[in-house]
Amino acid sequence: MVVQSNGRFTLTINLAGELEPILATGTMFFEDGEFFAIQFDDDEPNDPTYFGDTLSGNTFSLIGGPETAEWDFDGDGNDECASVSLSFERA
């Protein structure tokens, strides 16, 4: 994941057995200086996804509730609901 200072990001996902990576782009921001949100470029405009966030030392964590994401877990071409939990550690 590459995040620019203006909040724009590119997330590259390399799946085992797949030749082409999956790319997701968008913007990360704090709405009203309080709620952490991600607006993915392929989602509806002005419809960000909100995450709980914590900062502890050098670790920033994002936690989304049920159905904050979708993924085709079984490879049948249909996305299933998913939860998201990400931790970023400052190097």
N, C-alpha and C positions, 0 to 999 in steps of 0.2 A: 504494500500500500504506500502510495506517495501522496502526502498532503502538503499543499502549498500554504503560504502564510495567509492567503485570502480565504482559506477554507475549502478551496477546490481540491478534489481528490480523484485518484485513479486507483482502483482495487483490481489486481490481477490474480485470478484463481486458476491454478494449474491442477487439473484433475488427473489422477493416475490413469494411464491408458488412453488419454485423449491427446491429440496432436495440437489442437488450438486452445489457447487459454480463454477463459471467460473474463471479459472486462466490464467493470461497473464504474461509472463516473457520477459525480454530483458535487454537492456542497455540504460541509459540516458547519454548524453554527449554534450559538446560544440564542434562542428566541427570547426577546425581552431581557437578555442578560441572565436568564434563569433556567430555561428548559433546553437541554441538549437535543438538537434535531439534525437529521440527515435528510436532505432533499436529493433523491436519485434523479438523474437526468431522464430516465425512461419512465418515471412515475408521473402522475397527474401534476400539473403546475400548482403551486401553492398548497400541496398536500404532503408535508414532510412527515417522517416517521420519528417519534419521540423516544428517547432512551433515558433510563435512570443512569446517573453517572456518579463516580466517586474518584477522588484523587487522594492517594496515600503514598507519601514519599515520591518516588519516581514512577509510580504506576497509576495510569489513568484507565479506569474500567467503565465499560458501557454494558448495560443490561437491558434487554428488551423483553417485554412480556410475551405471552403466547400470541402467535399470529403476527409478530412484527416483521416476519419475512416469509418467503416462499422458496421452496427448492424441490426439484424433482428427485427425491430420494431413491425411488425404485426404477428410474429410467424409462417410465412408460410414456413420457411426453407431457404429463400433467404435474404441475407443481403442487406440493403439499405444504400446509402451514408449518412454520418453524419458529423457534425462539432464537434470539441472538445474544451472545455473550462474548465480548471482546475485551482483551486487556492489552494495553500499550505500555511498554517500559522504555523510559528515556535512557538512551545509551550514553 
